[in-house]
Amino acid sequence: MTSALPTDARAHIAELLSRALESVAPEAVGVSIVLEHPKLAQHGDYACNVALQLAKSLKCAPRDIAVRLIAALPASPCLEKAEIAGAGFINLFLKRSFKQSIVNQILGLRQAYGQNNLGANKKIQIEFVSANPTGPLHVGHGRGAAFGASLANVLAAAGFDVAREYYVNDAGRQMDILALSTWLRYLEIAGETAPFPPNAYQGEYVRDMARQIFAAHERHYVRPVTQVLAGVPDVAADAEAHLDALIANAKKLLGGDYEYIHGHALNEQLADCRDDLTEFGVGFDHWFSERTLYDSGLVERAVAKLEEHGHVYLQDGARWFRSSHFGDEKDRVVQRENGQYTYFASDIAYHLNKFERGFDLIIDVWGADHHGYIPRVEGALEALGLDKKRLTVALVQFAVLYRNGQKVSMSTRSGEFVTLRELRREVGNDAARFFYVLRKGDQHLDFDLDLAKSQSNENPVYYIQYAHARVCSVLEQWGGDPATLATVDPSALASEHELLLLQRLIEYPEVLVVAVRDLAPHVIAFFLKDLAGEFHSYYNSTRVLVDDEPVRLARLALVTAVRQTLHNGLMLLGVSAPEKM
């Protein structure tokens, strides 16, 4: 009986109104039907302002349009009635029997409840984290990891064929700085101490890598410090030129051995990053090496293709992309006068590669400080003759960590940062994953350690998990088989509390649609908080295990449906659903 009922009530009601609109005003077909939840229950379960939207174009009073729309609404197993309110709002009321039936739907669908086929199996790639492998991941990177992983889960639940990717920046200057930093610490261990640049990588992990190299190879990579410093400009005059000269000397003095130092540092940090993310519940289908873009000739090919289309010009010996012709604030260098390609050139090649791999949609998750980078990447795609609309960039603000009310520094080169691993050990994976997605990705986030560790109702992840565990405790006291509750008659669920809880459960598929549409996993976190709140209120005011068997079974089915919905939402966010707390 319940299988024929819609699982997304909002979408169903919107479809009814669209069909009514087709009958009443065919010329207005295609107008967006927006449904809101009224603040007061007496105003219905949904409210729609489409009659007010159409008044001007149809040259008709909104209330008259609303009357005609209501009269044209098709029959529905969900809709009880529709009423006109105010200037022409349409308030819509769901049938009580439909609300009650959601319990059977949830218990029948289980993990599939809320899922949809919006994606229609389209191939979508989401690239996230992609931090330079120059040191441990810090708490700022953790937000991008939690956001990206949750968004990927949401998209998969909406029927997309999702590929998760990490872009490894293993070809740039930052990796050279890390290799130099490691080598200089190695020389210190060997007794050849050179002044350590203040803008090199300072963390203890650099010394650890140097010790590993010395333990394995002893003095094999030692070179005289006088040669290391030969021709190097004074650090006080130009710190970055000082660093570049040291890197150049390291490459010259080590020759082929430089690749070993570089590779050791890269592999150590990449392995640490993989382990950290795996422990955090964040996995990737592909780790894409920036170096392969150069080795395969794709960077050269991408720049040549831009040049063929007339979008590259020579100036002062360098090649410039005319990105100002495509909405960027100025043109950008793609190949320097020394022949080296810029990071932007490899980024153009990387995105060309994504398109050539045949993804229907591509999502890049970037730090909010990369906002200005979007127009030049989109411009490059357009210049290459590719559809830039297939690329979406989701911006994520770095989280700011507070311990005892004090902001914690997170500078990677200085070594004064809190790692993601340290954060996870302090507050736990669940609190970290949930707190990171508690705000819209592009909004500032202060991460309150004290709150994340507290076992109180003020801690949202604790509050939600406690609701799940509470239901498990009730089912344990009952002692029956929860699987049998899927076919229970839910008609005894008639109190105001129960109807509110049922309405909240009905909203879950709608929330998932919004999360997909807006690339916004935080709306699931908000929903789970609200659902847990409704449940705790119900639990504190209503006995579940009453003597009356039909009522007892109906209430058991209701709270089990709450448990299943909490579980489904928590899984999308990468948070566990404990049975005991």
C-alpha positions in Angstrom: 0.0 0.0 0.0 2.7 2.5 1.0 5.1 1.7 -1.9 2.9 3.8 -4.3 3.1 6.9 -2.0 5.7 9.5 -2.9 8.8 9.6 -0.7 9.4 13.3 -1.4 6.3 15.2 -0.3 7.5 18.6 -1.4 8.4 17.5 -4.9 5.0 15.7 -5.1 3.0 18.9 -4.0 5.1 21.0 -6.4 4.2 18.6 -9.2 0.5 18.9 -8.3 0.7 22.7 -8.5 2.6 22.6 -11.8 -0.2 20.4 -13.3 -2.8 22.7 -12.0 -1.0 25.7 -13.5 -0.8 23.9 -16.8 -4.6 23.7 -16.8 -5.3 27.2 -15.5 -2.6 29.2 -17.3 -0.8 27.2 -20.0 1.1 30.3 -21.0 2.7 30.4 -17.5 4.0 26.9 -17.6 7.7 26.8 -16.5 7.2 29.3 -13.7 9.1 28.1 -10.6 6.9 26.5 -7.9 8.5 27.4 -4.6 7.2 25.7 -1.4 8.0 26.9 2.1 7.2 25.4 5.5 4.9 27.8 7.4 6.0 28.8 10.9 2.6 28.0 12.4 1.1 24.5 12.0 -2.4 26.0 11.5 -1.1 27.5 8.2 -0.5 24.0 6.8 2.5 21.9 5.9 3.5 23.9 2.9 2.8 27.4 1.6 3.2 28.6 -2.0 3.2 32.2 -3.4 2.9 31.3 -7.1 -0.5 33.1 -7.4 1.2 36.4 -6.3 4.1 35.7 -8.8 1.6 35.4 -11.7 -0.7 38.3 -10.9 1.1 40.8 -13.0 1.6 38.7 -16.1 -1.9 37.2 -16.0 -3.4 40.6 -15.1 -5.6 39.0 -12.5 -6.0 39.3 -8.7 -3.7 36.8 -6.8 -6.6 35.4 -4.8 -8.6 34.7 -8.0 -5.6 32.9 -9.5 -5.3 30.9 -6.2 -8.9 29.9 -6.3 -8.5 28.5 -9.8 -5.3 26.7 -9.0 -6.8 25.0 -6.0 -9.8 23.9 -8.0 -7.5 22.4 -10.7 -5.3 20.5 -8.2 -5.3 16.8 -9.2 -6.4 14.2 -6.6 -3.6 13.0 -4.4 -3.1 10.3 -1.8 -1.1 12.9 0.2 -3.0 16.1 0.0 -5.8 16.7 2.5 -6.8 20.2 1.4 -5.6 23.6 0.2 -6.6 27.0 1.5 -6.1 30.6 0.4 -4.5 32.9 2.9 -3.8 36.6 2.9 -3.3 38.3 -0.4 -3.2 35.0 -2.3 -0.9 32.5 -0.6 -1.9 28.9 -1.0 -1.6 26.8 2.2 -1.5 23.1 1.7 -2.2 20.4 4.3 -1.0 16.8 4.1 -3.3 14.0 5.0 -2.7 12.6 8.5 -2.7 9.1 7.0 0.1 10.1 4.7 2.1 11.5 7.5 1.6 8.3 9.5 2.6 6.2 6.5 6.1 7.7 6.4 7.0 5.4 9.2 6.3 2.3 7.1 8.2 3.9 4.2 11.3 4.6 6.2 11.4 1.2 7.9 10.9 -0.4 4.5 13.5 1.6 2.7 16.0 1.7 5.6 19.4 3.1 4.3 17.8 4.1 1.0 15.3 6.5 2.7 16.0 10.0 1.4 18.0 8.9 -1.6 16.9 10.0 -5.1 18.0 9.8 -8.7 18.6 13.5 -9.4 22.1 12.6 -10.7 20.8 10.0 -13.2 24.2 8.2 -13.0 26.0 11.2 -14.5 29.8 11.1 -14.0 30.9 13.7 -11.5 34.4 14.4 -10.2 35.0 16.1 -6.9 38.5 17.2 -6.2 39.2 18.3 -2.6 41.8 18.8 0.1 44.7 18.7 -2.5 47.0 20.3 0.1 50.7 20.6 -0.8 52.5 17.5 0.6 54.9 19.8 2.5 53.9 18.8 6.0 51.2 17.3 8.1 47.6 18.3 7.4 46.5 21.0 9.8 43.0 21.8 11.2 42.4 24.2 8.3 42.8 21.4 5.8 40.4 19.3 7.9 37.4 21.5 6.9 38.0 21.0 3.2 38.3 17.2 3.9 35.1 17.0 5.9 33.2 19.2 3.4 34.4 17.4 0.3 33.9 13.9 1.7 30.3 14.8 2.9 29.4 16.5 -0.4 30.7 13.4 -2.3 28.5 11.2 -0.1 25.5 13.4 -0.7 26.0 13.4 -4.5 26.3 9.6 -4.5 23.1 9.4 -2.5 21.5 11.5 -5.2 22.4 9.0 -8.0 25.6 10.6 -9.3 28.5 8.4 -10.3 31.1 10.1 -8.0 34.9 10.1 -8.5 36.8 11.5 -5.5 40.2 12.9 -6.4 43.3 14.4 -4.6 45.6 16.6 -6.7 49.2 16.1 -5.6 51.2 19.2 -6.1 54.5 17.4 -6.5 56.1 19.5 -9.2 56.3 23.0 -7.7 58.6 25.3 -5.7 57.0 24.4 -2.4 58.3 20.8 -2.8 61.7 22.2 -3.6 61.6 24.2 -0.4 60.7 21.1 1.6 63.5 19.1 -0.1 66.0 21.8 0.7 64.7 22.1 4.3 65.1 18.3 4.8 68.6 18.4 3.3 69.8 21.3 5.5 68.6 19.5 8.6 70.4 16.4 7.3 73.6 18.4 6.9 73.2 19.6 10.5 73.1 16.0 11.8 76.2 15.3 9.7 78.0 18.3 11.3 77.8 20.6 8.3 75.6 23.3 9.7 74.4 26.1 7.4 72.2 28.9 8.7 68.6 27.7 8.4 66.4 30.1 6.3 63.5 31.6 8.3 61.2 31.0 5.4 62.0 27.3 5.0 59.9 24.6 6.7 60.6 24.6 10.4 58.6 21.7 11.8 60.0 18.8 13.8 58.7 16.5 11.0 61.5 17.9 8.8 64.1 16.9 11.3 62.5 13.4 11.5 62.9 13.0 7.7 66.5 14.2 7.9 67.2 11.6 10.6 65.7 8.9 8.5 68.0 9.8 5.5 71.0 9.9 7.7 70.2 6.6 9.4 69.8 4.9 6.0 72.6 6.6 4.0 74.9 8.2 6.6 77.1 10.8 5.0 76.4 10.0 1.3 74.5 13.3 0.7 76.9 15.5 2.6 78.4 18.5 0.8 80.6 21.2 2.2 78.6 24.1 3.7 80.9 26.6 1.9 79.6 25.2 -1.4 76.0 25.1 -0.2 76.2 28.9 0.6 78.3 29.9 -2.5 76.9 32.8 -4.3 73.7 32.9 -2.1 72.4 36.5 -1.5 72.0 37.7 2.0 68.7 36.5 3.6 68.0 39.9 5.1 68.2 41.6 1.7 65.9 39.2 -0.1 64.6 36.1 1.8 63.0 34.5 -1.2 66.0 35.0 -3.5 68.1 33.5 -0.7 65.9 30.4 -0.6 65.9 30.0 -4.4 69.7 30.3 -4.6 70.0 27.6 -1.9 67.6 25.3 -3.9 69.7 25.9 -7.1 72.9 25.0 -5.2 71.3 21.9 -3.7 70.3 20.7 -7.2 73.8 21.4 -8.6 75.7 19.9 -5.8 73.5 16.8 -5.4 73.0 16.2 -9.1 70.9 13.0 -9.6 70.8 12.5 -5.8 68.6 15.5 -5.4 65.7 13.4 -6.7 66.2 11.0 -3.8 65.9 13.8 -1.2 62.9 15.3 -3.0 61.3 11.9 -3.4 61.8 10.9 0.2 60.3 14.1 1.5 57.3 13.8 -0.9 56.6 10.1 -0.2 56.9 10.6 3.6 54.5 13.5 3.7 52.1 11.9 1.2 52.0 8.7 3.2 51.3 10.7 6.4 48.5 12.6 4.6 46.9 9.4 3.3 47.0 7.7 6.7 45.6 10.8 8.4 42.7 11.1 5.9 41.9 7.4 6.0 41.7 7.5 9.8 39.4 10.5 9.4 37.1 8.5 7.2 38.1 10.4 4.0 39.0 8.3 1.0 39.9 9.0 -2.6 39.5 7.0 -5.8 42.5 8.7 -7.4 45.6 10.6 -6.3 46.6 12.6 -9.3 50.3 13.6 -9.7 51.0 17.1 -11.0 54.3 15.8 -12.4 52.4 13.5 -14.8 51.1 16.6 -16.5 54.7 17.5 -17.4 55.9 14.0 -18.1 53.0 13.3 -20.5 53.5 16.6 -22.3 50.0 17.8 -21.4 51.2 21.2 -20.0 53.1 21.9 -23.2 50.1 20.7 -25.3 47.6 22.9 -23.3 49.6 26.1 -23.8 50.2 25.2 -27.5 46.4 24.8 -27.9 45.8 28.2 -26.4 48.4 29.7 -28.7 46.8 28.1 -31.8 43.6 29.8 -30.9 45.3 33.1 -30.6 45.0 33.5 -26.9 48.7 33.6 -26.0 51.2 36.4 -26.8 54.9 36.9 -26.1 56.1 39.8 -23.9 59.5 40.3 -22.3 60.4 36.7 -23.3 57.5 35.2 -21.5 54.2 33.7 -22.8 51.0 35.3 -21.5 47.5 34.0 -21.6 44.9 36.7 -22.5 42.8 35.9 -19.5 41.5 39.5 -19.4 39.5 38.7 -22.5 37.6 36.1 -20.5 36.7 38.1 -17.4 39.9 38.0 -15.4 41.3 41.3 -14.1 44.6 41.0 -16.0 46.5 38.6 -18.3 48.5 35.8 -16.8 52.0 34.3 -17.5 51.9 30.6 -18.5 55.6 30.3 -19.4 58.4 32.3 -17.9 61.3 33.8 -19.8 63.5 31.0 -18.6 61.2 28.4 -20.3 59.6 27.1 -17.1 55.8 26.8 -17.0 53.9 28.5 -14.3 51.6 26.8 -11.7 48.7 28.3 -13.7 49.8 26.5 -16.8 49.8 23.1 -15.0 46.4 24.0 -13.6 45.1 24.6 -17.1 46.5 21.3 -18.2 45.0 19.5 -15.2 41.5 20.8 -16.0 41.9 19.9 -19.7 42.7 16.4 -18.4 39.6 16.3 -16.3 37.5 17.2 -19.4 39.3 14.7 -21.5 38.5 12.0 -19.0 34.8 12.4 -19.8 33.3 13.7 -16.6 29.8 15.3 -17.1 30.4 17.6 -14.1 33.5 18.7 -12.2 33.6 20.2 -8.7 36.7 21.8 -7.3 36.7 22.4 -3.6 39.1 25.3 -3.0 40.0 27.5 0.0 38.1 30.8 0.0 41.4 32.7 -0.6 41.4 31.2 -4.1 38.3 33.1 -5.1 40.2 35.3 -7.5 41.6 32.3 -9.3 38.1 31.2 -10.6 37.8 33.6 -13.5 41.2 32.7 -15.0 40.6 28.9 -14.8 37.1 29.4 -16.3 38.6 31.7 -19.0 41.2 29.1 -19.9 38.5 26.5 -20.3 36.5 28.8 -22.6 39.6 29.6 -24.6 40.2 25.9 -25.1 36.7 25.6 -26.5 35.4 23.7 -23.4 32.1 24.3 -21.6 33.0 26.1 -18.4 29.5 25.5 -17.0 30.6 21.9 -16.4 33.0 23.2 -13.8 31.8 24.4 -10.4 34.1 25.7 -7.7 32.9 25.3 -4.1 34.8 27.7 -1.8 35.5 26.6 1.8 36.8 29.0 4.5 39.6 27.6 6.6 38.4 26.8 10.1 39.9 28.8 13.0 40.7 26.8 16.0 40.2 28.1 19.5 41.7 26.5 22.6 40.8 28.0 26.0 39.4 31.0 24.1 42.8 31.7 22.4 43.2 31.5 18.6 45.9 29.0 17.5 48.4 29.8 14.8 48.4 27.6 11.8 51.5 28.5 9.7 52.9 25.4 8.0 56.4 26.8 7.3 56.9 28.1 10.9 55.9 24.7 12.3 53.5 26.4 14.8 50.4 24.6 13.8 47.9 22.2 15.2 47.7 19.1 13.0 44.4 17.5 11.9 45.7 14.3 13.7 46.1 16.2 17.0 42.6 17.7 16.6 41.1 14.3 16.0 42.8 12.8 19.0 41.6 15.6 21.2 37.9 15.8 20.2 37.4 12.5 18.2 36.6 12.0 14.6 32.8 12.4 15.0 33.0 15.8 16.6 35.6 16.9 14.1 33.6 15.8 11.0 30.3 17.3 12.3 31.7 20.6 13.6 33.5 21.2 10.2 30.2 21.0 8.3 28.1 23.0 10.8 28.3 26.1 8.7 27.9 26.8 5.0 31.3 26.1 3.4 32.1 29.6 2.4 31.2 31.0 5.8 33.8 31.7 8.6 34.0 28.9 11.1 35.4 29.2 14.7 36.1 25.6 16.0 35.3 25.6 19.7 37.3 22.8 21.2 35.6 23.0 24.6 32.1 22.6 23.1 33.3 19.8 20.8 34.5 17.8 23.7 31.6 18.4 26.0 28.9 15.8 26.7 26.0 18.1 26.9 22.9 19.1 24.9 24.8 22.2 23.7 27.2 19.9 21.8 25.2 19.2 18.6 26.9 15.9 17.6 26.5 14.6 21.2 22.9 15.6 21.2 22.2 13.8 17.9 24.1 10.7 18.7 22.4 10.5 22.1 19.0 10.6 20.3 20.1 7.6 18.3 21.4 5.7 21.4 18.2 6.5 23.3 16.1 4.8 20.6 18.4 1.8 20.7 17.9 1.6 24.5 14.1 1.7 24.1 14.3 -1.1 21.6 16.5 -3.1 23.9 14.0 -2.7 26.7 11.2 -3.8 24.4 13.1 -6.9 23.4 11.3 -7.5 20.1 12.6 -7.7 16.5 12.8 -4.2 15.0 12.3 -5.7 11.5 8.7 -6.5 12.4 7.9 -2.8 13.0 8.0 -2.1 9.2 4.4 -3.4 8.8 2.9 -2.0 12.0 -0.3 0.1 11.7 0.8 3.7 12.4 -2.7 5.1 12.8 -2.4 5.5 16.6 0.2 8.2 16.0 -2.1 11.2 16.4 -0.8 13.5 19.2 0.6 16.9 18.3 4.1 15.8 19.3 3.8 12.7 17.0 2.5 14.7 14.0 5.3 17.2 14.4 7.9 14.3 14.5 6.3 12.7 11.4 6.4 16.0 9.6 10.1 16.3 10.4 10.7 12.8 9.1 8.9 13.7 5.8 11.3 16.6 5.3 14.5 14.5 5.1 14.3 13.7 1.4 13.6 17.4 0.7 16.8 18.4 2.7 18.9 16.0 0.7 17.6 17.6 -2.5 18.6 21.1 -1.2 22.0 19.7 -0.1 22.6 18.5 -3.7 21.2 21.6 -5.4 23.3 24.0 -3.3 26.3 21.8 -2.7 25.6 22.3 1.0 26.1 19.4 3.3 25.6 21.7 6.3 21.8 21.6 5.7 21.9 17.9 6.7 23.6 18.8 9.9 21.0 21.4 10.7 18.2 19.0 9.9 19.7 16.3 12.2 19.9 18.8 15.0 16.2 19.7 14.6 15.1 16.1 14.3 17.1 15.2 17.5 15.4 18.1 19.2 11.9 17.0 18.2 12.7 13.4 19.3 14.1 14.4 22.7 11.1 16.6 23.4 8.8 13.7 22.4 10.7 11.2 24.4 10.6 13.4 27.5 6.9 13.9 27.3 5.6 10.6 26.0 5.9 7.0 27.2 6.8 4.7 24.3 6.4 1.3 26.1 2.8 1.6 27.1 0.5 -1.4 27.9 -1.8 -0.7 24.9 -0.2 -2.9 22.2 -1.3 -1.0 19.0 -0.1 2.3 20.5 3.1 0.7 21.8 4.0 -0.8 18.5 3.1 2.4 16.6 5.4 4.5 18.9 8.2 1.9 18.6 7.9 2.1 14.8 8.0 5.9 15.0 11.1 6.1 17.2 12.8 3.4 15.0 12.0 5.5 12.0 13.7 8.4 13.8 16.7 6.2 14.5 17.0 5.2 10.8 16.8 8.8 9.6 19.4 9.9 12.1 21.6 7.1 11.0 21.2 7.9 7.3 22.0 11.6 7.8 25.0 10.9 10.0 26.4 8.4 7.5 26.4 11.1 4.8 28.4 13.4 7.1 30.9 10.6 8.0 29.7 10.5 11.7 29.0 7.3 13.6 25.6 6.4 15.0 26.4 4.7 18.4 24.0 2.3 20.0 25.2 3.1 23.5 26.6 6.3 25.1 
